[in-house]
Amino acid sequence: MKNWTLQRKWTYSSAISIFLSFLTMCIILYFSLYNWMIISEKKSAQNTLNEVVLFLESKGPFLTIQDIGRNRTLLNQIVNQEQSIRLVNKDGIEILRINDASNFPEFSNQLSPEFEREVINNQPLFYKVAEVNFGTFSGYVEISHSLENFSQVMRYILIAMVIFALISLVLSALIGYTLSSILLKPIKELRNEMQRAKQHKFSNEVSFDYSTKDEIGELLLIYKQLMHEVSDTINRQDEFIYNISHELRTPVQVIEGHLSLINRWGKDDKEVLEESLNISLEEIQKMKKLKEEMLKLARRENTKEDLQTNILNVVLLLQKEYELIQPSVSIKMDIDENYYVSVQQTALQQIIRNIIDNGIKYNENTPNIIVKVMKNQTHIIITVEDNGIGIPKDQISKIFDRFYTVDSSRTKSKGGSGLGLSIVNMLVMEYEGRIEVESTLGKGTTFRIFFPYNISG
């Protein structure tokens, strides 16, 4: 049974359960009916016996056996077709018999208050003796009540119940199989989807025919959502591995080339040695920065919290930070009010910092950054303007792609990895915001970040 399918187990268990329930009901019904009919048979026999005794004793002191023999019609009306009555004297000799439908056992003058059940010549019957006195006669009246019809009826009922029980077993098996097929269909779909996901490494879209909104439907929906997240994670992982390997290829090749150069000539030429080491260290720094940005991108998952961050405080912190690390950079603010957004402070710092870094990095002039905050009816709008080299209009839609850089020949010299704005876009989307970009080549770029706003009260 351990190796049975769930459908087979369900079919067998439901069939056996329904069959046992029906069988139990049949057994209870059979014995209840049996007892009721037995009581009815006893009552019928007792009523007949009482009526016969009453009839005989009510005819007065002059009634004789011959009178009874000549007038059997009245007694025949009292005794039904399944009963026999006989009169027996004190010596046990039969004097008169009314209706020969049932046999009598050997006479005994031991009177019993209850009917005795006997089987004579394969005929089941109830038997009882009562004392009777009429006219000059003093003796006993016996009644034999045949149970042959009763036994035949009960036999038919038993056979019918057995047949119905067998039919119920077959029907319950069919019903169980049908119900299990219907109820297990979504489970089979889920199993097939799991096998398909295993074979295709979660690359296929998950779909189910089952659309009922019940517990199983919720389970399939959760699985579908889970597989979608797993598929997205795997796709992001594959994209990450491909892109990071592609991005690291150049610095690795540069380092490899300079190490080969050192191996050939750098041992004796200090100038070559120093230059190669400096370039290799620069490339290593680029790789470290790329690693840090990738970690930032990975850690931004599940950042939603119920909190309020003051935008002005974040911009002031960034302003002080740049005064220390890049004093030549000018960061101005145009913030008239204290606005709050439902964004983690570190996330908001990362968003604004990466945009500012982008404006500083791709700038041929003295960097001049302006941060503005305003609101409309539904959103807080954070605007970051720079005076950098600008972005071509046909490339604005691509700047948030991972590892994308506007001009490879220019940005490599600036140390760009193409991840900063990708991090910005993902963080903004994480907090249900959006970004708009306007840019003019040679004049600068404006980033507008829209967040659902909350005003400090």
N, C-alpha and C positions, 0 to 999 in steps of 0.2 A: 504493500500500500504506500510505502514511502516513495516509490517510483511512479506512482499514479500522477496524472495531470490534475490540475486544480478542477478542470471541468468534469473529469471522471469522478473525482472525490465528491464534488458538489452534486452530481447526478445521483450517485449511489446514496449519499447521506440524505438528500431530499427524498429520494424514493423510499428508503427504509423508514425515515421519519414519518412520512405521510402514511405508509403502509401500516406501521406500528400503531399510529394514532387511529387509523380506521379499524384495525384489528381489535384494539382495546375497546373502541366504541361498540363494535359488533359483539364482543364477548359480554360486555356489560348489558347491552340490549338483549342478547340471547337469554342470559340468565334471569334478567328482569322479566322478560316475556314468559320464560319457563315457569318461574315462581307464580306469576300472576295467573297463568292458565291452570297450573296445578291447584291453586286455591279455588279457582272457578269450578274446576272439575269436582273437588271435594264438596263445595257448596251445593252444586247441582245434585250430587249423590245424597248428601245429608237432607236436602229439601225433599227429595223423592221419598227417602226413608221416613221422614217425619209425616209426610202427607199420607203414606200408606198406613202407618200405625194409627194416625188420627182417623182415617177413613174406616178402618176395621173396628176400632173401639167406639166409634160414634154410631154404629148401626144397631146398637141395643143388645140386650141379653139373648135374643132369639136367633141371632145370625149364626148360620152353620157353614161348614166348609162347602157343602153342596150348593148353598146359595151363592157363595163366592165363585165357585166353578161355573155356575150357570150365568153369572153376571160379571164376566171378566172385562167387559168393555170399559167400565168406569176405571178399573185399575190400569188397563192398557193406556188410558188417557193420561194417567198420572206418571207412569213409567215411560221414559223416552227410549229411543231405539238402541242406545248404547248400554242400557241397564237391564238387569234381570232381578226378579224378586221371587223368593220362595218362602213358604211357610214350613216350619219344622217343629215337630212335637218335642216333648221333654226328652224322648228317647233318641232324638237326632234323626228321626225318619222324616223324609220329605213328604209333605201332605199335598202341597200345591205349588206350581211354578207359573209365574207370569213373565212372558217374554223370554225367549231362549237365546238372547244376544250375547251373553257372557257366561263363562264357566264359574263354578264355585269350588273353593278349596274344601278339604275335609272339615266336617262340622266340628265346632268347638263351642261349648256353652259358656266359655269364659268371655264375659262382656268387656269390651274396651271402649273408652270414650273417644278414641281416635280411629280413623280409617287405617287399615293395614294394606300395605302394597304387596301384591303377589304377582307371580308370573306362572300361568297355568297353560300348558300346551303352547308355549311361545306367545301367549297373550297376556300383556300387562293389564292389571286391573286394580281397582280399589275394592276393599271388602270390609263389611261391618255387620254386626249382629245386634238386634234390639229385641227386647222382651215385649210380647203382646198378649193381651187377654180380651176375648170377646165371646159372647154366648157361653157355651160350655167348653170352649177351646182355651187352653193355656199352653203357650209355647214361645216360639221365637220367629221373628221375621228377619231374613238375610237379604242383603243387597249386594250385588256384584256389578260394579261400574267399570266398563271396559275403557282402557286408555289407549286402545289401538289407533283411533282417529287422532287423539292427542299426540301420540308418538309419531304418527305419520306427518302431522302438521309441523311438529318440531324438527323432524328430519328434513322436510322440505325447506324450512327456514334456515337450518344449518347449512344445507347444500347451497342455498341461494347466497348466504353470507360468505361462504368460502369462495364461491364464484365471483361475487362482487369484490371480495378482498384481493383475489388474483387480478381482476380487472383494474382495481385501484392501484395495485403494485405496478402494472404495466403503464397505466396512465400517469402515475406519479413519477415513474422513470422518464417518460416522454416529457412531462411538464418540467421535471428537474433539468433534463437535458436542454430543453428549449430555453428555460429561464437562465441557465448557466451560460448558454451560447450568447444570449442577449446581454447579460450582466458582465460577462467576461470579455465581450468584444472590445471594449475600450482598453482593458488590461492587455489583451493580445496586441492591440495597436501600439500600446506603450512599449511592450516587449519588442515588437518589430522595429519601432523607432530607435530603441536602445541598441539593438543589434546593428541597425543601419548606421547609427552614429558611431558605433565601435569600428565598423568596417571602413567608414569614410572619414574617420577622425574628426567628427563633429562639423564637417564641411557642408552638409546638406541642410536645407531649411526643414524644420520640424513642422509637420501638419497632421491633424487628426480629423477624421470624419465625425467623431463623437462631439456634439456641441451642446448637450444637455447641461443645464446649470445645476448640477448636484455635486455630491462629494467627489465622485470620480471625475466629473468635469473640472472641478477645482484642482484636483490632483494633476490632470493632464495640462491644465493651464499653467500651473506652477512649474511642471516639468518643461513645458515649452519655453517659459520665461527663463528658467535656469539654463536650458540648452542654448538659448539665445545669448545669455551672458557668457556662458562657457565658450561658445563659438566666437563671440567678440573678443574675449580674452585671448583665445588661441590666435585669432587673426592679428590682434595687437602684438602678441608675443612674436609671431612670425615676422610681422612688419618691423618690429623693434630689432630683432636679430639681423634681418637683412640690412636695414638702414644703418645700424650701428657698425656692422661689419664693413659696409661700404664706406661709411664715414671715417672709420679707423684705418682703412687701407692706406690712405695717403700719408698720414703721419708715421705709420709703421714702415712704409716704403722709404720715406725720407730718413728715418732713424737708421734703417738697415743700410741705406746707401752711404750715410756718413760714417757708420761703424766700419763698413768695408773700406771707405777712404782712409780712416784712421789706421786700419789694419795694414793698408798698403804703404801709405806715406806719412801718416800722422805720428808714427813713433819717432821719426827723426826731424819732422817739420812742426815746430811748436805753433806756428801760425795756423796751419791746417788743423792741428789738434784742437786749438782753442775755438776756432770757428765752427768746427763740426760738433764739438761738445755743446756750444751755446745754442746752435740750431736744434740739436737733439733735445736739449732741455726745454726749449720753447715748444717743441712738438709734444713733449711729455706733459707740459703745462696745459696745452690744448686738450690733450686726452683726459687729463684730470678734470678740467672744466666741463668737458662733454659728459663725463661720468656723473659729476655733481648735478648737472641739469637733468640727466636721465633719471637720477634718483628723485629729484624734485617732482618730475612728471609722474613717477610711479607712486609717490607718497601723497599725491593730491586726491587719491581715491577716498570716498566716504568722508568728506569734509563737512557735510551739512550739520549745522548745529543751530539751536534756537538762541541766537545771541545778536547783539547790536554793536557794530563797530563804528566809531566816530571817524569820518573820512578826514577831517581837518587834522586830528592827532596823527593819523598815519602819514599824511603828507609832510607834516612838521618833522616827524622822525626821519623820513627819507631826506628831507632838506638838510638836516644836521649830518646825516650819514655821508651825503655827497660833499658837504663842506670839508669833511675830514679826508676822504679818499680822493676826491677830484675837485680841488678848490677852484679850478678854472671854469667849471661848469656852473652856469647860472640857472637856478630853478626859482621861478616866481609863481606866486599863488594868487588866484582870484576867487576867494571863497568868502561869501558874505555871511553865511549861516553855518551852524553846526548840523550837518546831516548825518544820519545813521543808516547803515545798510546791514542786512542779515548775512554777513560774510565774516569768516574768521579774519582776525587782524593780520595774521601771518600770510594768509592767502591774498588779502587785499594789498599788503606790502609787496608780495611777489608779483602781482599783476602790474601795479604801477611801476615798480622797479624795473621789470623786464621791458616795459614800453620806454621808460626813460633810458635804459641801457641801449636799447635799439636806436634811439635818437642820438645818443652820444657816439655810439660805435660807428654809425654810418653818417658821419658829418665831416665835411671838409672845412667848416668854419669853427669859430668858438661856439661850443654847444650852448644854446639858449632854449630852455624848457619852460613852458607855461602850463600850469595845472589849474583847471577851472572846475567848479562844481555848481550845477544848477539843477532845477527840477521842472518836470511838467506834471500833468495830472496823475500820471501813474508811475513815473520812474525818476530815480536820481540819475543824473547824467554827469559822469566824470570825463572831462576833456583833457587830453595831453597833447600839446603842440610842440613840435621841434622845428629847427631850421636846417635839417639834414639834407641829404642828397635827393630825397624823394623816391617814390616808387612808380614805375610805369603803370598806367591804368590797366593794361592787359595782364598784369601780374598781381594786382591787389587781391584778387580772389584766391591766390595760391600762397600768400605769405604766412597763413596759419597752418600750412601743411608741415608735417615733421621734416626736419632737415632741409627745408626749402630755403634757399638764399637767392636774393634778387639778382646778384651779379657775382658769379663764383670768382672771377679774377680779381674783383675788388674786395669781396667780403672775406676771402681766405686770409688776405693780408691783415684784416682787422680782427682775426681770431674768432669769427662767427661759426657757430655749429648748426644754425638753422633750427634750434629748439626753443628759443626764448618765447617767440610769439605763439608757437604751438601750445606751450604751457599756459600762456595767457588765455588763449581761446578756450582751452579745456576747463580751466578754472572758472572762467566767466559762465560757460554753459552749465557747469556744475551747480552754480548758484542762480540758475534760471535767468541769466542775463544775456545780452547780445553786444556785439561790437560793430561799429561802423568806421570805415577808414576813408579819408580823403587825402590825396597827395598830389603835389605838383613837383615835377622834376626840377631840381636845382633850388627849390624854395623851401621844401619841408613837407612834413606829414602830420595830419591831425587824427588822433584816435578818440572815438567817443564810445564810452562804456555805459551801458544802460542796466541799472539794477532796480528791482522793485524797492520803493523807498519807505523809510519810516522817519518821521521828524521828531527830534528830541523835544519832549514837553517840559 
